[in-house]
Amino acid sequence: CAALGPYIAHIDDIYEDFRSYEVRVPVTALIILGKSYEQ
């Protein structure tokens, strides 16, 4: 993606910042089951 081109040189720093953020912010997940609760 051309819009992200300027950030390529800093991708490692950006990823590390994201990982640091991810550790500090609670993460939630959702599982959707069918009526039989099997799928």
N, C-alpha and C positions, 0 to 999 in steps of 0.2 A: 504494500500500500504506500503510495507516494507521500501521503500526509504524515506517515510515521517515519519517513526517511531521516529527518533531523535528529531523531531520538536513538538511532542505531548505535551511535558512538557511546551512548550512555546506558545501554540496555542492561548491563550488569548492575549498575547503581539503581536503576529503576526497579529491577527485579528484587534486589535486596531491600529496598524501601517497602515494596509490596509485602515481602515475607515478614518484615518487621511489623507492619501494620496488621497483617493477618493474625499474628500471635496475640496482639493486644485487643482485637475486636472479637467478641463472641461470634461463633459461626453456628448457624442453624441449618438443619436439613429437613426435608419433607419427603415422606414416602406415601404415595397414593395407591391404595389397594382397591380392587374391584369389590363388589358386594360379597363375593365368596371369600374375601381376604386371602386369596391365593395368588393373584396377579396384581 
